[in-house]
């Protein structure tokens, strides 16, 4: 039996997206619609190398958002979909012009649509007009796949009733991190020497931006370091606009000998840093999910995760594989660092629990969720949307500021 054709888009292809798209291949003939081939926020190299799916890149880099007229973006999406004639569309998000153009093409050609999202009610301040727009967009979709518990609840709050909602949108290639971290531990002395890594360290990997809450992390770590005789180091990997501010704070706190900043780490080297670490920390004040937590858990690490991360209810089990904490509570995080660093005998047990928990959040299960959502979409003939919703989507493509101005 011939596989149905699906066109899917998450924006630019990266390691996370690549793993998800590959998981669809047992179920579909896949075309990936990449909005842009490069951007300023991520430094991925060869993320889609060895792809067994067809990838179409619409624009060279993310500058198209400022330089390419919306009509041209829409036409390029429509022309591409006219060529491939997919049987099913998988769309992510509420605002991107490429995704909205895909949605509009699907409506006009009567092609079933799956909405994928990791949004949850607490990740941003919710305002009436935006929530109304999301409800209308969802009326135009046949089925959906959510990130986890919180995003599923948000879907349902937006009155999305057409599908027993799937989850597992937020997955990584678990085997990449499990195998790579095991190799790093096997040759630990060699890797520590070549990378200049300490014997014991907390690990954080993220963009250096405000919501990652790195200032609180450093202040909590400074409190921790003052209270223990032999503090673990802190390895803070990543880059971003707040880097110079972080460097200055590290110096001000007298932590230059304890905090290491290796910069942005490419995907193939990440498992080494996870594998040689003791505990992973994600202190964000808001996070739709937090895929770095999946990575750390797949690598067998205990995790300390902010309650404001969308992944926390699904992945961070208090006392089992780590702990959740209030990202605004500096003392709580410091106390958890002390608590977990003195429980060395339990770290391996907690790390194994991390691998057990995250094994459910696999690319294979993402593929199965999309397959299930697609099967449902093919059977759903009636949607509760009207011609006004088409007009709304066109307005979102051509003049989103006009729609949202009243809510700002």
C-alpha positions as CSV (number, residue, x, y, z in Angstrom):
1,X,0.0,0.0,0.0
2,X,1.3,3.4,-1.0
3,X,2.2,5.7,1.9
4,X,0.3,9.0,2.2
5,X,2.4,12.1,1.4
6,X,2.9,14.6,4.2
7,X,4.5,18.0,4.2
8,X,5.7,19.1,7.5
9,X,7.5,22.3,8.7
10,X,9.1,23.5,12.0
11,X,11.0,26.4,10.5
12,X,14.7,25.9,10.0
13,X,15.9,22.3,10.2
14,X,18.0,21.5,13.2
15,X,19.0,18.3,15.1
16,X,15.7,18.2,17.0
17,X,13.6,18.6,13.8
18,X,15.7,16.1,11.9
19,X,15.1,13.4,14.4
20,X,11.3,14.0,14.4
21,X,11.1,14.1,10.6
22,X,13.1,10.8,10.3
23,X,10.5,9.2,12.6
24,X,7.8,9.8,10.1
25,X,9.4,7.8,7.3
26,X,7.9,4.4,8.3
27,X,4.4,6.0,8.0
28,X,4.6,8.6,5.3
29,X,6.3,9.9,2.1
30,X,7.9,13.0,3.7
31,X,8.7,16.5,2.3
32,X,10.1,19.0,4.8
33,X,9.4,22.6,4.1
34,X,12.2,24.6,5.6
35,X,11.5,28.3,6.0
36,X,15.1,29.4,6.0
37,X,18.5,27.8,5.7
38,X,20.3,29.9,8.3
39,X,19.5,32.2,11.2
40,X,21.2,34.3,13.9
41,X,19.9,32.4,16.9
42,X,21.3,28.9,16.2
43,X,24.7,27.7,15.1
44,X,23.7,24.2,13.9
45,X,26.0,22.6,11.3
46,X,24.8,20.0,8.9
47,X,21.7,19.3,11.0
48,X,20.0,17.6,8.0
49,X,22.9,15.6,6.7
50,X,22.0,12.1,5.5
51,X,18.3,13.0,5.4
52,X,16.1,10.3,3.8
53,X,13.3,12.8,3.3
54,X,13.0,15.6,0.7
55,X,13.8,19.0,2.0
56,X,12.8,22.2,0.3
57,X,14.4,25.5,1.6
58,X,12.3,28.5,0.8
59,X,14.7,31.3,1.8
60,X,18.4,31.7,2.5
61,X,18.2,33.0,6.0
62,X,15.8,34.5,8.5
63,X,16.3,38.0,7.1
64,X,13.4,37.1,4.8
65,X,11.0,38.0,7.6
66,X,12.0,41.7,7.2
67,X,12.9,41.8,3.5
68,X,10.4,39.6,1.7
69,X,6.8,40.8,1.2
70,X,4.2,38.6,2.7
71,X,2.6,38.1,-0.7
72,X,5.9,36.6,-2.0
73,X,6.2,34.3,1.0
74,X,2.6,33.0,0.5
75,X,3.1,32.5,-3.2
76,X,6.3,30.6,-2.6
77,X,4.6,28.3,-0.2
78,X,1.6,27.8,-2.5
79,X,3.8,27.1,-5.5
80,X,5.9,24.5,-3.6
81,X,2.8,22.8,-2.3
82,X,1.2,22.8,-5.7
83,X,4.2,20.9,-7.0
84,X,4.3,18.2,-4.2
85,X,0.5,17.9,-3.7
86,X,0.7,16.5,-0.2
87,X,-2.2,14.4,1.2
88,X,-1.6,15.8,4.7
89,X,-0.1,18.9,6.3
90,X,1.6,19.1,9.7
91,X,1.9,22.7,10.8
92,X,3.5,24.3,13.9
93,X,2.7,27.5,15.7
94,X,0.2,30.4,15.4
95,X,2.1,33.3,13.8
96,X,4.8,32.3,11.3
97,X,3.9,33.3,7.8
98,X,5.1,30.0,6.2
99,X,3.0,28.0,8.6
100,X,-0.1,30.2,8.1
101,X,0.4,30.0,4.3
102,X,0.5,26.2,4.6
103,X,-2.7,26.3,6.6
104,X,-4.4,28.5,4.0
105,X,-3.3,26.3,1.1
106,X,-4.7,23.3,3.0
107,X,-8.0,25.0,3.5
108,X,-8.3,26.0,-0.2
109,X,-7.3,22.5,-1.4
110,X,-9.2,20.6,1.1
111,X,-6.1,18.8,2.5
112,X,-6.3,17.7,6.2
113,X,-4.2,19.7,8.7
114,X,-2.5,18.7,11.9
115,X,-1.5,21.4,14.4
116,X,1.6,20.8,16.4
117,X,2.5,23.0,19.4
118,X,4.3,23.1,22.7
119,X,2.6,26.3,23.9
120,X,1.1,26.2,27.4
121,X,-0.9,28.6,29.4
122,X,1.9,29.8,31.6
123,X,4.7,30.4,29.0
124,X,3.5,33.9,28.1
125,X,0.9,36.4,29.3
126,X,-2.3,35.5,27.7
127,X,-4.5,38.2,26.1
128,X,-8.0,38.0,24.7
129,X,-7.5,38.8,21.0
130,X,-4.5,36.4,20.7
131,X,-6.4,33.6,22.4
132,X,-9.4,34.3,20.1
133,X,-7.1,34.0,17.0
134,X,-5.7,30.7,18.2
135,X,-9.2,29.3,18.7
136,X,-10.1,30.2,15.2
137,X,-6.9,28.8,13.8
138,X,-7.6,25.5,15.6
139,X,-11.1,25.4,14.1
140,X,-9.3,25.1,10.8
141,X,-7.3,22.0,11.9
142,X,-8.4,18.4,11.9
143,X,-6.2,17.0,14.7
144,X,-3.2,17.9,16.8
145,X,-0.1,16.8,18.6
146,X,0.9,18.6,21.9
147,X,4.2,18.8,23.7
148,X,3.1,17.2,26.9
149,X,0.6,17.6,29.8
150,X,0.6,21.4,30.0
151,X,0.4,22.0,26.2
152,X,-2.4,19.4,26.0
153,X,-4.3,21.2,28.7
154,X,-3.8,24.4,26.8
155,X,-5.1,22.9,23.6
156,X,-8.2,21.8,25.4
157,X,-8.7,25.2,27.0
158,X,-8.7,26.6,23.5
159,X,-11.7,24.4,22.8
160,X,-9.8,22.0,20.5
161,X,-12.2,19.0,20.6
162,X,-11.7,17.2,17.3
163,X,-9.1,14.6,18.4
164,X,-8.1,12.6,21.5
165,X,-5.1,14.8,21.5
166,X,-1.7,13.2,20.9
167,X,1.5,14.2,22.7
168,X,5.3,13.6,22.2
169,X,5.8,16.7,20.1
170,X,8.9,17.5,22.2
171,X,11.4,14.8,21.6
172,X,15.1,14.4,20.8
173,X,17.2,11.6,19.4
174,X,17.7,9.8,22.8
175,X,20.1,7.2,21.4
176,X,22.5,10.0,20.3
177,X,22.9,11.3,23.8
178,X,22.8,7.9,25.5
179,X,25.5,6.4,23.3
180,X,27.6,9.5,23.2
181,X,27.5,10.0,27.0
182,X,28.4,6.4,27.6
183,X,31.4,6.7,25.4
184,X,32.5,9.9,27.2
185,X,32.4,8.1,30.5
186,X,34.4,5.2,29.2
187,X,37.2,7.5,28.2
188,X,36.5,10.2,30.8
189,X,40.1,11.1,31.6
190,X,41.0,11.6,27.9
191,X,37.9,13.8,27.3
192,X,38.4,15.8,30.5
193,X,41.9,16.6,29.5
194,X,41.2,17.5,25.9
195,X,38.2,19.7,26.8
196,X,39.6,21.1,30.0
197,X,36.6,19.9,32.1
198,X,36.6,19.5,35.9
199,X,36.1,16.2,37.7
200,X,32.7,17.2,39.2
201,X,30.4,19.8,37.7
202,X,26.9,21.1,37.3
203,X,26.0,21.6,33.7
204,X,23.8,24.1,31.9
205,X,23.4,24.5,28.2
206,X,21.3,27.3,26.7
207,X,21.2,30.6,24.9
208,X,22.4,33.6,27.0
209,X,19.1,35.5,27.0
210,X,16.9,36.9,29.8
211,X,14.4,34.2,30.2
212,X,17.1,31.5,30.8
213,X,17.6,33.2,34.2
214,X,21.3,32.8,34.3
215,X,21.9,35.6,36.8
216,X,19.8,33.7,39.4
217,X,21.7,30.5,38.6
218,X,25.1,32.2,39.2
219,X,23.9,33.9,42.4
220,X,22.5,30.6,43.7
221,X,25.7,28.8,42.7
222,X,27.8,31.4,44.5
223,X,25.8,30.8,47.7
224,X,26.3,27.0,47.2
225,X,30.0,27.4,46.7
226,X,30.4,29.4,49.9
227,X,28.6,26.7,52.0
228,X,30.4,23.5,50.9
229,X,34.1,22.6,51.4
230,X,34.7,21.2,48.0
231,X,32.2,22.7,45.6
232,X,31.6,21.2,42.2
233,X,32.3,23.5,39.3
234,X,29.6,25.0,37.0
235,X,30.0,24.6,33.3
236,X,27.8,27.1,31.5
237,X,27.7,26.3,27.8
238,X,26.1,28.5,25.1
239,X,26.3,32.0,23.7
240,X,24.0,35.0,23.3
241,X,23.5,38.7,23.9
242,X,24.0,38.4,27.7
243,X,27.4,36.8,27.6
244,X,29.4,39.8,28.6
245,X,27.0,40.5,31.5
246,X,27.5,36.9,32.7
247,X,31.3,37.2,32.4
248,X,31.2,40.4,34.5
249,X,29.0,38.8,37.1
250,X,31.2,35.7,37.4
251,X,34.2,38.0,38.0
252,X,32.2,40.1,40.5
253,X,31.2,37.0,42.5
254,X,34.8,35.7,42.5
255,X,33.9,32.5,40.6
256,X,36.5,32.6,37.8
257,X,38.1,29.4,39.0
258,X,34.9,27.6,39.4
259,X,32.7,28.6,36.4
260,X,33.7,27.4,32.9
261,X,32.2,28.9,29.8
262,X,33.2,26.7,26.8
263,X,30.9,28.6,24.4
264,X,28.4,27.1,21.9
265,X,28.8,23.3,21.7
266,X,28.0,21.6,18.4
267,X,25.5,18.7,18.5
268,X,28.1,16.0,18.0
269,X,30.1,17.1,21.1
270,X,27.1,17.7,23.4
271,X,26.9,14.1,24.7
272,X,30.5,14.4,26.0
273,X,29.6,17.4,28.2
274,X,26.5,15.7,29.5
275,X,28.3,12.4,30.0
276,X,31.1,13.9,32.2
277,X,28.7,16.1,34.2
278,X,27.0,15.2,37.5
279,X,23.8,17.1,37.4
280,X,22.0,19.3,34.8
281,X,20.2,22.5,35.7
282,X,17.6,24.5,33.7
283,X,16.5,27.6,35.7
284,X,14.3,29.4,33.1
285,X,11.6,31.8,34.1
286,X,9.6,30.7,31.1
287,X,10.1,27.8,28.7
288,X,7.5,26.3,26.5
289,X,9.3,22.9,27.0
290,X,13.1,22.7,27.4
291,X,14.5,20.1,25.1
292,X,17.9,20.3,26.8
293,X,16.3,18.5,29.7
294,X,15.4,15.6,27.3
295,X,19.1,15.6,26.2
296,X,20.4,15.5,29.8
297,X,18.1,12.8,30.9
298,X,18.9,10.6,27.8
299,X,22.5,11.0,28.8
300,X,21.7,9.6,32.2
301,X,21.8,12.8,34.4
302,X,19.7,13.8,37.4
303,X,18.0,17.2,36.6
304,X,17.1,20.3,38.5
305,X,14.3,22.0,36.5
306,X,12.4,25.2,36.9
307,X,8.7,24.8,37.5
308,X,8.2,27.3,34.8
309,X,9.5,24.9,32.1
310,X,6.8,23.1,30.2
311,X,8.6,19.8,30.5
312,X,8.7,19.8,34.3
313,X,5.5,17.9,35.0
314,X,6.3,15.2,32.5
315,X,10.1,14.8,33.0
316,X,11.3,16.1,36.3
317,X,10.0,13.8,39.1
318,X,10.8,15.2,42.6
319,X,13.1,12.8,44.5
320,X,13.1,10.3,41.6
321,X,15.3,11.7,38.9
322,X,15.9,15.2,40.3
323,X,13.8,18.1,41.6
324,X,11.7,21.0,40.4
325,X,12.2,24.5,41.9
326,X,10.8,28.0,41.8
327,X,13.1,30.0,39.4
328,X,12.7,33.1,41.5
329,X,13.8,31.4,44.7
330,X,17.6,31.8,44.8
331,X,17.9,30.0,48.2
332,X,15.9,27.0,47.1
333,X,18.1,26.4,44.1
334,X,21.2,26.7,46.2
335,X,19.9,24.3,48.7
336,X,19.1,21.8,46.0
337,X,22.6,22.0,44.7
338,X,23.9,21.2,48.2
339,X,21.4,18.4,48.6
340,X,22.0,16.7,45.4
341,X,25.8,17.1,45.4
342,X,26.2,15.3,48.8
343,X,24.1,12.4,47.6
344,X,26.7,10.9,45.3
345,X,25.6,7.3,46.0
346,X,22.1,8.2,44.6
347,X,23.2,10.0,41.4
348,X,23.6,6.9,39.3
349,X,20.2,5.7,40.4
350,X,18.6,9.0,39.6
351,X,20.3,9.1,36.3
352,X,18.9,5.7,35.3
353,X,15.5,6.9,36.3
354,X,16.0,9.9,34.0
355,X,16.7,7.5,31.1
356,X,13.7,5.4,32.0
357,X,11.4,8.4,32.1
358,X,12.6,10.0,28.9
359,X,12.6,6.8,26.9
360,X,8.9,7.4,26.5
361,X,9.6,10.7,24.8
362,X,11.2,9.3,21.7
363,X,11.1,10.2,18.0
364,X,9.4,6.9,17.4
365,X,6.5,8.0,19.6
366,X,6.4,11.4,17.9
367,X,6.0,9.5,14.6
368,X,3.3,7.4,16.0
369,X,1.4,10.4,17.3
370,X,1.5,12.1,13.9
371,X,0.4,8.8,12.2
372,X,-2.6,8.6,14.7
373,X,-3.4,12.3,14.2
374,X,-3.2,11.8,10.4
375,X,-5.5,8.8,10.5
376,X,-8.0,10.8,12.4
377,X,-7.7,13.8,10.1
378,X,-8.4,11.6,7.0
379,X,-11.7,10.5,8.6
380,X,-12.8,13.9,9.7
381,X,-15.0,15.5,7.0
382,X,-16.5,18.4,8.9
383,X,-14.7,21.3,10.6
384,X,-16.4,24.1,12.5
385,X,-14.8,27.0,10.5
386,X,-16.1,29.5,8.0
387,X,-15.0,31.9,5.3
388,X,-14.3,34.6,8.0
389,X,-11.6,32.3,9.3
390,X,-9.9,32.3,5.9
391,X,-10.0,36.1,5.9
392,X,-8.5,36.1,9.4
393,X,-5.6,33.9,8.3
394,X,-4.9,36.1,5.3
395,X,-4.9,39.1,7.6
396,X,-2.4,37.3,9.9
397,X,-0.1,36.7,6.9
398,X,-0.4,40.2,5.4
399,X,-0.8,42.5,8.4
400,X,-0.5,40.7,11.8
401,X,0.1,44.0,13.6
402,X,-3.3,45.2,12.6
403,X,-4.8,42.1,14.3
404,X,-2.7,42.2,17.5
405,X,-2.4,46.0,18.1
406,X,-5.4,46.1,20.3
407,X,-4.0,43.4,22.6
408,X,-0.6,45.0,23.2
